Amino acid sequence: MTKGTVRLEAHTGDVETAVRGLGWEWCVEDGCANYVPGEAVVVTEKEADALLDAADTLYDMLVQAVPDDLPDAFLQVLCIPENLWPIVRQSWHDDRHWHLYGRFDLVQTPEGPKLLEFNADTATSIPETAVVQWASLAAAGKNEANQCSGLYEALVAQFKAWRMLNDDLTPALLLTYIGESAEDESNCAVLAQAAREAGFDAHLCPVEEMTVSTEGEEKGVWAQVGAEQWQQFPFLFKLLPWEQIAWEEPELLDSLTLLSRARNVVIANPAYSLLFQSKGMLAWLWKAYPYHPLLLETDLEPISGKYIRKPYFGREGQSVEVIDKVSITKMAGEYDAQKQVYQRWCDLPEDTKGYTYQAGVFWAGEGCAIGFRREKGIITNLSQFVPHLVEG
Protein backbone atom coordinates (compact mmCIF):
# COMPACT_ATOMS: atom_id res chain seq x y z
CA MET A 1 0.00 0.00 0.00
CA THR A 2 1.62 3.22 -1.16
CA LYS A 3 1.80 6.37 0.92
CA GLY A 4 -0.34 9.37 -0.01
CA THR A 5 0.87 12.96 -0.12
CA VAL A 6 -0.73 16.00 1.47
CA ARG A 7 -1.21 19.30 -0.32
CA LEU A 8 -1.15 22.46 1.76
CA GLU A 9 -2.25 26.00 0.97
CA ALA A 10 -1.38 29.27 2.70
CA HIS A 11 -4.15 30.04 5.16
CA THR A 12 -3.27 33.02 7.34
CA GLY A 13 -5.25 35.23 9.66
CA ASP A 14 -6.09 35.83 13.31
CA VAL A 15 -8.37 32.87 13.92
CA GLU A 16 -8.93 33.45 17.63
CA THR A 17 -10.14 37.00 17.02
CA ALA A 18 -12.41 35.70 14.26
CA VAL A 19 -13.91 33.08 16.60
CA ARG A 20 -14.56 35.66 19.27
CA GLY A 21 -15.99 38.08 16.73
CA LEU A 22 -18.51 35.45 15.66
CA GLY A 23 -19.76 35.19 19.24
CA TRP A 24 -18.17 31.85 20.08
CA GLU A 25 -15.57 33.19 22.52
CA TRP A 26 -16.86 30.86 25.24
CA CYS A 27 -15.51 27.82 23.39
CA VAL A 28 -11.95 29.16 23.05
CA GLU A 29 -11.32 30.64 26.47
CA ASP A 30 -7.91 28.98 26.54
CA GLY A 31 -7.14 30.04 22.99
CA CYS A 32 -6.76 27.92 19.88
CA ALA A 33 -3.68 26.16 21.16
CA ASN A 34 -3.86 23.28 18.69
CA TYR A 35 -4.74 25.35 15.65
CA VAL A 36 -1.99 25.62 13.05
CA PRO A 37 -2.04 29.16 11.65
CA GLY A 38 -0.83 29.71 8.13
CA GLU A 39 -1.74 26.39 6.47
CA ALA A 40 -4.75 24.36 5.42
CA VAL A 41 -5.03 20.86 3.95
CA VAL A 42 -6.43 20.87 0.42
CA VAL A 43 -8.73 17.98 -0.52
CA THR A 44 -10.69 17.45 -3.69
CA GLU A 45 -14.46 17.20 -3.62
CA LYS A 46 -14.11 13.52 -4.50
CA GLU A 47 -11.74 12.92 -1.57
CA ALA A 48 -14.05 14.78 0.84
CA ASP A 49 -17.08 12.79 -0.34
CA ALA A 50 -15.11 9.55 0.07
CA LEU A 51 -14.32 10.41 3.70
CA LEU A 52 -17.92 11.31 4.56
CA ASP A 53 -19.28 8.25 2.72
CA ALA A 54 -16.77 6.07 4.59
CA ALA A 55 -18.20 7.25 7.92
CA ASP A 56 -21.74 6.39 6.81
CA THR A 57 -20.75 2.98 5.49
CA LEU A 58 -18.62 2.09 8.51
CA TYR A 59 -21.38 3.04 10.94
CA ASP A 60 -23.83 0.80 9.11
CA MET A 61 -21.26 -2.01 9.14
CA LEU A 62 -20.79 -1.64 12.89
CA VAL A 63 -24.51 -1.82 13.56
CA GLN A 64 -24.95 -4.84 11.30
CA ALA A 65 -22.00 -6.65 12.88
CA VAL A 66 -23.47 -6.56 16.39
CA PRO A 67 -25.48 -9.71 17.27
CA ASP A 68 -29.03 -8.65 18.13
CA ASP A 69 -29.18 -10.41 21.47
CA LEU A 70 -25.70 -9.28 22.59
CA PRO A 71 -24.63 -12.70 23.89
CA ASP A 72 -22.18 -12.95 26.77
CA ALA A 73 -19.48 -14.35 24.47
CA PHE A 74 -19.66 -11.27 22.22
CA LEU A 75 -19.42 -8.85 25.14
CA GLN A 76 -16.47 -10.83 26.49
CA VAL A 77 -14.63 -10.62 23.15
CA LEU A 78 -14.97 -6.84 23.32
CA CYS A 79 -13.96 -6.82 27.04
CA ILE A 80 -17.08 -4.89 28.05
CA PRO A 81 -17.02 -4.72 31.88
CA GLU A 82 -19.62 -7.15 33.18
CA ASN A 83 -21.34 -4.58 35.40
CA LEU A 84 -22.12 -2.64 32.20
CA TRP A 85 -23.88 -5.51 30.47
CA PRO A 86 -27.41 -4.69 31.74
CA ILE A 87 -27.38 -1.04 30.62
CA VAL A 88 -25.57 -1.87 27.37
CA ARG A 89 -28.29 -4.38 26.49
CA GLN A 90 -31.09 -2.07 27.61
CA SER A 91 -29.83 0.86 25.54
CA TRP A 92 -29.22 -1.34 22.46
CA HIS A 93 -32.78 -2.69 22.49
CA ASP A 94 -34.53 0.65 23.14
CA ASP A 95 -34.40 3.14 20.26
CA ARG A 96 -35.02 6.03 22.65
CA HIS A 97 -31.35 5.69 23.65
CA TRP A 98 -29.85 7.80 20.88
CA HIS A 99 -26.25 7.79 19.71
CA LEU A 100 -25.58 11.51 19.26
CA TYR A 101 -22.17 11.52 17.61
CA GLY A 102 -18.74 9.93 17.27
CA ARG A 103 -15.52 10.47 15.33
CA PHE A 104 -13.98 8.03 12.89
CA ASP A 105 -10.20 8.29 12.65
CA LEU A 106 -9.31 7.42 9.06
CA VAL A 107 -6.15 7.22 7.00
CA GLN A 108 -6.32 8.44 3.42
CA THR A 109 -4.54 6.13 0.99
CA PRO A 110 -4.32 6.16 -2.81
CA GLU A 111 -6.81 3.26 -2.67
CA GLY A 112 -9.27 5.21 -0.52
CA PRO A 113 -9.94 5.77 3.20
CA LYS A 114 -9.14 3.06 5.78
CA LEU A 115 -10.48 2.82 9.33
CA LEU A 116 -7.99 3.24 12.16
CA GLU A 117 -10.55 3.39 14.98
CA PHE A 118 -13.90 4.85 16.01
CA ASN A 119 -14.15 7.21 18.97
CA ALA A 120 -17.81 6.39 19.58
CA ASP A 121 -18.30 7.33 23.24
CA THR A 122 -16.46 10.51 24.25
CA ALA A 123 -14.94 11.97 21.08
CA THR A 124 -13.50 15.46 21.45
CA SER A 125 -12.08 18.12 19.05
CA ILE A 126 -15.65 19.40 18.59
CA PRO A 127 -14.77 23.13 18.96
CA GLU A 128 -11.90 22.84 16.47
CA THR A 129 -13.96 20.94 13.92
CA ALA A 130 -17.28 22.76 14.29
CA VAL A 131 -16.12 26.30 15.04
CA VAL A 132 -12.40 27.04 14.77
CA GLN A 133 -11.71 25.74 11.27
CA TRP A 134 -14.94 27.33 10.01
CA ALA A 135 -13.84 30.67 11.51
CA SER A 136 -10.43 30.20 9.87
CA LEU A 137 -12.09 30.82 6.50
CA ALA A 138 -13.18 34.29 7.60
CA ALA A 139 -9.80 34.98 9.19
CA ALA A 140 -8.07 34.08 5.92
CA GLY A 141 -10.50 36.10 3.80
CA LYS A 142 -11.84 32.94 2.14
CA ASN A 143 -15.54 33.32 2.85
CA GLU A 144 -16.40 31.74 -0.49
CA ALA A 145 -14.23 28.66 0.06
CA ASN A 146 -15.80 25.26 0.66
CA GLN A 147 -15.23 23.18 3.78
CA CYS A 148 -16.81 20.05 5.30
CA SER A 149 -17.61 21.54 8.70
CA GLY A 150 -21.29 20.75 9.23
CA LEU A 151 -20.88 19.22 12.67
CA TYR A 152 -22.81 21.87 14.59
CA GLU A 153 -25.87 21.67 12.36
CA ALA A 154 -25.81 17.86 12.51
CA LEU A 155 -25.63 17.98 16.32
CA VAL A 156 -28.69 20.25 16.46
CA ALA A 157 -30.59 17.71 14.32
CA GLN A 158 -29.42 14.82 16.54
CA PHE A 159 -30.50 16.61 19.72
CA LYS A 160 -33.91 17.32 18.17
CA ALA A 161 -34.32 13.64 17.30
CA TRP A 162 -33.28 12.59 20.83
CA ARG A 163 -35.75 15.01 22.40
CA MET A 164 -38.63 13.86 20.17
CA LEU A 165 -37.89 10.18 20.82
CA ASN A 166 -38.23 10.92 24.55
CA ASP A 167 -41.08 13.43 24.46
CA ASP A 168 -42.50 11.94 27.68
CA LEU A 169 -39.54 13.49 29.53
CA THR A 170 -39.03 17.16 30.39
CA PRO A 171 -36.38 18.47 27.93
CA ALA A 172 -33.84 19.45 30.57
CA LEU A 173 -30.29 18.33 29.77
CA LEU A 174 -27.30 18.16 32.09
CA LEU A 175 -23.91 18.01 30.34
CA THR A 176 -21.09 16.76 32.58
CA TYR A 177 -17.34 16.66 32.19
CA ILE A 178 -14.24 16.02 34.29
CA GLY A 179 -13.85 19.24 36.23
CA GLU A 180 -10.15 19.85 35.75
CA SER A 181 -10.37 19.54 31.95
CA ALA A 182 -10.88 22.90 30.21
CA GLU A 183 -10.84 21.01 26.90
CA ASP A 184 -13.75 18.80 27.94
CA GLU A 185 -15.69 21.82 29.20
CA SER A 186 -15.21 23.55 25.82
CA ASN A 187 -16.47 20.45 24.00
CA CYS A 188 -19.54 20.34 26.26
CA ALA A 189 -20.14 24.05 25.72
CA VAL A 190 -20.56 23.56 21.98
CA LEU A 191 -22.84 20.56 22.59
CA ALA A 192 -24.91 22.62 25.05
CA GLN A 193 -25.38 25.40 22.53
CA ALA A 194 -26.56 22.89 19.91
CA ALA A 195 -28.92 21.32 22.47
CA ARG A 196 -30.46 24.70 23.33
CA GLU A 197 -31.09 25.33 19.66
CA ALA A 198 -32.84 21.94 19.57
CA GLY A 199 -35.21 22.94 22.38
CA PHE A 200 -33.41 21.77 25.52
CA ASP A 201 -32.88 23.64 28.74
CA ALA A 202 -29.16 22.80 28.95
CA HIS A 203 -26.85 23.18 31.93
CA LEU A 204 -23.12 22.35 32.28
CA CYS A 205 -21.32 21.19 35.39
CA PRO A 206 -18.32 19.07 36.40
CA VAL A 207 -19.41 15.46 36.90
CA GLU A 208 -18.29 15.58 40.54
CA GLU A 209 -20.97 18.26 41.18
CA MET A 210 -23.78 16.05 39.84
CA THR A 211 -26.02 14.39 42.44
CA VAL A 212 -27.77 11.08 41.83
CA SER A 213 -30.64 9.78 43.96
CA THR A 214 -32.34 6.40 43.56
CA GLU A 215 -35.07 6.69 46.19
CA GLY A 216 -38.20 8.69 47.02
CA GLU A 217 -39.43 11.87 45.39
CA GLU A 218 -35.87 12.97 44.65
CA LYS A 219 -35.18 9.93 42.46
CA GLY A 220 -33.16 11.10 39.47
CA VAL A 221 -30.15 13.18 38.40
CA TRP A 222 -29.76 16.64 39.93
CA ALA A 223 -27.43 19.63 39.71
CA GLN A 224 -27.27 23.04 41.34
CA VAL A 225 -28.26 25.74 38.84
CA GLY A 226 -28.26 28.76 41.15
CA ALA A 227 -27.93 29.92 44.72
CA GLU A 228 -29.73 27.25 46.77
CA GLN A 229 -31.52 26.20 43.57
CA TRP A 230 -31.40 22.59 42.37
CA GLN A 231 -32.90 21.13 39.22
CA GLN A 232 -33.68 17.59 38.10
CA PHE A 233 -32.43 16.55 34.65
CA PRO A 234 -34.12 13.67 32.79
CA PHE A 235 -31.49 13.93 30.02
CA LEU A 236 -27.80 13.40 30.82
CA PHE A 237 -24.74 13.78 28.60
CA LYS A 238 -21.48 12.57 30.13
CA LEU A 239 -18.07 13.28 28.68
CA LEU A 240 -16.79 10.54 30.94
CA PRO A 241 -15.96 7.13 29.41
CA TRP A 242 -18.39 4.34 30.20
CA GLU A 243 -15.58 1.93 31.03
CA GLN A 244 -14.11 4.44 33.49
CA ILE A 245 -17.48 4.68 35.26
CA ALA A 246 -17.67 0.87 35.36
CA TRP A 247 -14.14 0.44 36.75
CA GLU A 248 -13.86 3.43 39.08
CA GLU A 249 -17.45 4.34 40.03
CA PRO A 250 -19.41 1.05 40.19
CA GLU A 251 -21.96 2.48 42.64
CA LEU A 252 -22.67 5.38 40.26
CA LEU A 253 -23.07 2.88 37.42
CA ASP A 254 -25.54 0.84 39.46
CA SER A 255 -27.55 4.00 40.16
CA LEU A 256 -27.55 5.13 36.53
CA THR A 257 -28.61 1.65 35.42
CA LEU A 258 -31.53 1.68 37.85
CA LEU A 259 -32.59 5.21 36.86
CA SER A 260 -32.30 4.43 33.18
CA ARG A 261 -34.46 1.32 33.53
CA ALA A 262 -37.08 3.33 35.45
CA ARG A 263 -37.11 6.13 32.82
CA ASN A 264 -35.88 8.71 35.33
CA VAL A 265 -32.97 9.51 33.03
CA VAL A 266 -31.82 8.80 29.49
CA ILE A 267 -28.08 9.03 28.83
CA ALA A 268 -25.91 9.96 25.86
CA ASN A 269 -23.83 8.75 24.42
CA PRO A 270 -25.70 5.52 25.22
CA ALA A 271 -23.95 2.62 26.91
CA TYR A 272 -23.99 0.60 23.68
CA SER A 273 -21.58 3.13 22.13
CA LEU A 274 -18.88 1.31 24.14
CA LEU A 275 -19.35 -1.67 21.79
CA PHE A 276 -18.09 0.53 18.95
CA GLN A 277 -15.46 2.22 21.14
CA SER A 278 -13.77 -1.08 22.06
CA LYS A 279 -10.76 -1.76 19.83
CA GLY A 280 -11.87 -5.37 19.96
CA MET A 281 -14.59 -4.31 17.52
CA LEU A 282 -11.88 -3.66 14.91
CA ALA A 283 -11.02 -7.37 14.94
CA TRP A 284 -14.72 -8.31 15.02
CA LEU A 285 -15.36 -6.12 11.96
CA TRP A 286 -12.48 -7.70 10.04
CA LYS A 287 -13.93 -11.13 10.79
CA ALA A 288 -17.40 -10.00 9.68
CA TYR A 289 -16.16 -8.17 6.55
CA PRO A 290 -12.78 -9.71 5.61
CA TYR A 291 -10.78 -7.64 3.12
CA HIS A 292 -13.39 -4.90 2.98
CA PRO A 293 -11.78 -1.88 1.26
CA LEU A 294 -12.47 0.40 4.26
CA LEU A 295 -10.81 -1.92 6.78
CA LEU A 296 -7.27 -2.80 7.82
CA GLU A 297 -6.54 -6.38 8.87
CA THR A 298 -6.96 -6.60 12.64
CA ASP A 299 -6.74 -9.61 14.94
CA LEU A 300 -6.74 -10.52 18.61
CA GLU A 301 -3.34 -12.16 18.16
CA PRO A 302 -0.13 -10.78 16.60
CA ILE A 303 -0.15 -10.78 12.79
CA SER A 304 2.70 -11.09 10.30
CA GLY A 305 4.59 -8.10 8.92
CA LYS A 306 4.40 -4.58 10.33
CA TYR A 307 1.52 -3.82 12.67
CA ILE A 308 0.41 -1.54 15.47
CA ARG A 309 -0.66 -2.89 18.85
CA LYS A 310 -3.46 -0.99 20.58
CA PRO A 311 -5.08 -1.34 24.02
CA TYR A 312 -8.83 -2.05 23.89
CA PHE A 313 -9.81 1.11 25.73
CA GLY A 314 -6.71 3.22 25.28
CA ARG A 315 -7.09 6.91 24.61
CA GLU A 316 -5.02 9.82 23.36
CA GLY A 317 -2.48 7.55 21.68
CA GLN A 318 -1.24 6.17 25.00
CA SER A 319 0.31 2.69 25.21
CA VAL A 320 0.27 2.02 21.46
CA GLU A 321 3.26 0.24 19.96
CA VAL A 322 4.50 -0.10 16.38
CA ILE A 323 6.12 -3.49 15.67
CA ASP A 324 7.97 -4.80 12.62
CA LYS A 325 9.50 -8.03 13.99
CA VAL A 326 10.84 -5.85 16.78
CA SER A 327 9.39 -2.84 18.57
CA ILE A 328 9.92 0.37 16.57
CA THR A 329 7.95 2.90 18.59
CA LYS A 330 6.22 2.62 21.95
CA MET A 331 4.11 5.43 23.40
CA ALA A 332 4.13 5.78 27.16
CA GLY A 333 0.77 5.42 28.81
CA GLU A 334 -1.42 3.92 31.51
CA TYR A 335 -3.06 1.23 29.36
CA ASP A 336 -0.24 -1.32 29.03
CA ALA A 337 -2.06 -3.92 31.13
CA GLN A 338 -5.19 -3.91 28.99
CA LYS A 339 -6.02 -6.55 26.39
CA GLN A 340 -4.54 -5.58 23.01
CA VAL A 341 -5.54 -5.79 19.36
CA TYR A 342 -3.13 -6.03 16.44
CA GLN A 343 -3.83 -3.91 13.36
CA ARG A 344 -2.01 -3.96 10.02
CA TRP A 345 0.29 -0.95 9.71
CA CYS A 346 -0.75 1.68 7.17
CA ASP A 347 1.39 4.70 6.34
CA LEU A 348 -0.33 8.03 6.91
CA PRO A 349 -0.11 10.60 4.09
CA GLU A 350 2.76 13.01 4.50
CA ASP A 351 3.62 16.61 3.56
CA THR A 352 6.99 17.93 2.39
CA LYS A 353 8.01 18.80 5.96
CA GLY A 354 7.65 15.24 7.24
CA TYR A 355 4.34 15.69 9.06
CA THR A 356 1.88 12.82 8.72
CA TYR A 357 -1.89 13.45 8.69
CA GLN A 358 -4.91 11.64 10.08
CA ALA A 359 -8.45 12.53 9.06
CA GLY A 360 -11.04 12.79 11.81
CA VAL A 361 -14.51 12.38 10.30
CA PHE A 362 -17.44 13.14 12.57
CA TRP A 363 -20.60 11.08 12.39
CA ALA A 364 -23.75 12.64 13.86
CA GLY A 365 -26.56 10.72 12.22
CA GLU A 366 -24.41 10.86 9.09
CA GLY A 367 -20.88 11.80 8.09
CA CYS A 368 -20.92 15.58 8.54
CA ALA A 369 -17.49 17.10 9.15
CA ILE A 370 -13.79 16.58 8.52
CA GLY A 371 -10.80 17.73 10.53
CA PHE A 372 -7.11 16.85 10.30
CA ARG A 373 -4.44 16.26 12.92
CA ARG A 374 -0.78 16.11 12.10
CA GLU A 375 2.35 14.95 13.87
CA LYS A 376 5.89 13.73 13.25
CA GLY A 377 5.12 10.36 14.83
CA ILE A 378 2.07 8.82 16.51
CA ILE A 379 -1.03 11.04 16.42
CA THR A 380 -2.25 11.96 19.93
CA ASN A 381 -4.71 14.43 21.45
CA LEU A 382 -1.84 16.95 21.62
CA SER A 383 -1.14 16.76 17.88
CA GLN A 384 -1.77 19.90 15.85
CA PHE A 385 -5.23 20.48 14.41
CA VAL A 386 -5.19 21.69 10.79
CA PRO A 387 -8.21 23.11 8.94
CA HIS A 388 -9.04 22.06 5.39
CA LEU A 389 -10.33 23.44 2.11
CA VAL A 390 -12.40 21.52 -0.44
CA GLU A 391 -11.24 22.16 -3.98
CA GLY A 392 -13.60 22.04 -6.96
N, C-alpha and C positions, 0 to 999 in steps of 0.2 A: 504494500500500500504506500503510494508516494505521498510526500509531504506537500501540503498546499502553501501558498504564499499569501500574505496579507498586504493589501493596498491601503495606504494612508493618504489623507488630504489635510492640508493646513486648516485649522479650525480654532481660531483665536477668539478672545473676548473674555470679559469679566463675568463668568458664569454665576458666581455667588450673588453678585449685585443683580443680575437678571432674575435669579430665582426669587430673591427678596422683593424685587420690583413687581413680580407677578403675584405677590401675596402669599407665597409659600415659605416665608422665612422661618416658620415654626418647624419645618422639616429639615432645616440645615443649620440649626443653632450652633453646631460644632464645626460649621464650614464644610466645604466639599473636599474633604481630605483625600478621598480616593479618586477624585476626578482628575483626568490628565488634560490640562489645558494645552491647546495648540495643535491637537491631532484628532482625527476621527477615522474610524474604519469605513472603507467604502465597500459596499456589497451591491451586487446587481439585483434587480427585481426578482429574477429567477432564483438567486441564492436566498434572498429573504423569504420568498414563498416556500422554498424547500425547507427552511428552518421551521417556519410556522406550521406547515403541513406535517413535518416530522413530529412536532409536539402533539398534534391531534391524533395522528396514527398511533404513536406510542401510548398515549393515554387509553385509547380504545383497546390496544393489545394488553395493557396491564389489567384492565377490567375483565376482559375475556379470559385471561390466564388464571384468574382467581377462582378456585372451586366454590360453587354456590354455598355449600354447607360449611365451609371453612373447617375442615376436619382437623383434629389435633395434630396429625402428622404434618400437615401443611404449615400450621402455625409454628411447629417445632423446627421445620426446615428454615423458616425465616427468623427464628430465635425471638419470636414475640414473647415478652414476659408473660408468664401464665396468669398473673393477677389482672392482666389486660384482656384476656380472652373474652370475658362476658361483655364488656363494653365494645370491643372490636366487633363481635358478632352482632350485637344489638344495632350498632350504627350501620353495619353493612346491609342489614336486612330491613332497614327503615329509611325510606327515601327522604324523610324530613331532615336527616343528618347530611348536610350539604358540604361537599368538598369545595371550598372557596377558591383556592389557588395553589399552585406549586411552580417550581422552576426546574426545567430540564437543562442539565449541563450537557452540551453537545460539542463534538469536534467536527469541524468542517474538513472534509477530504475531497480530493478530485472526483471520488465516486459518490459523493453526497454526504449528508450528516450521519453521524454515528452517536449512539447514546453512551455517555460516560456514567451518569447516574441521574436520579430524580429526587430533588429536594421537595418532598410531597407534604411534609408536616409543618416545618417552621422556616420556610425559605425567606431570606432577607434580600437586600439590595433593591427593595421596592422604591425608596426615594430616588436613588440614582436612575433606575430604569424608567419610572413613571414621571419624574419631575425634572431631575437635573439634566439629563441628556436632551430632553425636550427644550428646556430653557437654553441649552447650549446653542441651539439654532438661532435664537434671538440674539444671544450674545455675540455670535459670529456674523450677524447680519444675513443669515440664510433662512429667512422666514418662508421662502417658497420651496425649500428643500424637503424631500421626503424622508420619513423615518418611521420605523415600526416601533412606536411607543404608545400603544393603546391600552396599557395596563390599567390605568385609572378608570377609564370608561368601562372596561370589562369587569373590574371589581365592583363598580356601582351596580351593574347588571346582576352580578352574582349575589350581592347583598339583597337586592330586590327579590330575587328568586328564593333565597333562604327565608326572608321575612314572609313571603306569600305561602311557602310550604308549611310554615308554622304560624298561620294567622290566628290560631287559638291562644297564642302567647302575646303578652304585651311587648311591643318592639323596643325594648330597652336592652342595650348591648354594653357589656363590660369587656374592655380590651386590656389584657394583662401582659406584663413583660417582667423580666428580671431587673430589679430596681437599679442595679449599678450599671446597666448597659444603656448608654445614651443612644447607641445605634438601634437597639431593639425598640426604644421609645419612639425614635423617629419613624421606624417602620410602622409601628402601631398608629402613629399620628396620621399617616397617609391613609391607612385602612379606616380609621375613625372618620375621617373627612368623607371618604367614599360611602361609608355606612350612613352617615347623616344625610347625604344626598339621596340615599335609597330609602329614607323614611325612618331611620332608627334614632332614638335618643342614645347617643354614644358617650361613654365615659372611659377615660384611661386611668390606670393605676398600677403600681408595682404589684406583682402577684402576692408578695408577702403582706400587702395591705388588704387583700381580699379575705372576706369571712364566709365560711361555709357552715350551714346548719342543716342537720338531717332530721330534726324533730320539731313538733309543735307548729304554731302559726308562723314561726320564723324560718321554716324549712325552705332552703334555697341558697342562692349565691348573693352576697351583699357587699357593698362598698360604701365608704363615706364620700358623699358628694358635696358637703358643705359643713359649716360649723354645726356640730351636733345633729347633722342631717344624714341619714342612711337611706340607701335605696336598694331594692331587690332587682336583680337582673336575670330574666329568663334566658337571655342569650349571652354566651361567654365565648370570647376568643382568647386563646392562650398562646403566646409566643414562647412557650416552654415545651420542650420535647416530651412526647408521650412516654418514651422509655425512661426519661429522667424522673417523671412523676412516679412511674411504676417502681423504679429502683430506690428512689430517695424519699418519696412521700407516699408510701402505700396506704396510709390512713386517708389522705386526701383523695387518692384514687378510689378507694372504697366509697367515700362520700359522693364523689362525682358520679360513680356508677349507679349508686342508689338514686340520686337526684335525676339522673338522665332517664332511668327506667320509669320513674314516677312522673316524668314530664314537668319537673320543676325547673329544668335547665336543658338547653340544647347547646352543644359545644362544637366549635370549629377551631382548626380543622378537625374533622371527626376522627375518632380513634382508628378507623380503618385506613386512614392515610398512612399509618405506620407500616402497613403491608407494603405499600409502594416505596416508603422511605428505606426499608431494610435493604441492604446491599445483597442479601440473599435472593431478593427478587430478580436481580440481574442474572443470576444463574438459572432461576426458575424460568425466566423469559427465554433464555437461550435454549433451554430444553423444550419449551413449548413452541418456539419459532426458530428452529436451528437454521443458521446461515441467512437469517433475514437481513436485508441490506441496511437496516437501521441499527443493527445490533453488533456488538463485539463479542467474540467468544468469551464466555465467563463460566467458571466451574467452582465447585466447593473444594476441589483439590488442585494442587499446582498443575499447571499446563506446560506444554513444551514451548521453547522459544522465549521471547522477551514478554514479560507480563508485569502488571502492577497488582500488588496485594493490598486489599482495602478492608478495614474493620467494618463489620455489619452496620454499626450505628456511629461510625466516626463522623466528625464534623470538622469543617474549616481546614481540611487537608491534613489533619493530625494523624500520625501513626501509619501513613501510607508508605509503601516501599516499592521501588522499581527493581526488578530482578531480571537479569539476563545470564543465567547459569550461576552468577554470583550477585550479591546485592550491589546495586549501582548508586541508589539514592534512598535514604531513609529519613522521613520527616519525624521529628520528635513529637510526642503527644501522649495523651492519657488513655489511649484506646488499644494499647498493645495486647492486652489480655483478652480482648474480644475475639469471637469467631471471625474468620477472615474469608473473603472471596478472592478469586484469582481471575483477573480480566486481561485479555489480550492487549498488549501495548499498541497504542496508535499515536503517531506523531501529530502534535498540534501544528496548525499552520503558523508560519513565522514571518516576521518583517525583516527588513534589511539591518536592523540593529540587534537582532538576536532575541527579541521578545517573542514568546509564543502566546497564542490567543485561544481562549475558550469562549464559546457562545452560550450565554444563559438565555433560554427561551421560556418566558412565562406562559403558563396555561392557567386561564381563569374561565372555565367553561369552554374555551377554545384557545389555540395559540394566539397570543395577542401582542407580544412585545419581545424585543431582542435587546440584549446588552452584552458587552464584551468585557472580559477581564484578561489582563496580560501580565506575564511574569517571565523572568529568566530562570525557569525551574518549575517546580510544582505550583499549580494555582491554589491559592488559599483565600480566606476572607480578607486578608490584608493586601492582596494583589490589586493593581491599579484598575479602576473602572474607566473604560474608553467608550465614548458615544459613537454612533454610526450614522452613515448617510446611505440612502437607497438611491442607486443610480438607474436612470432610465424609467 
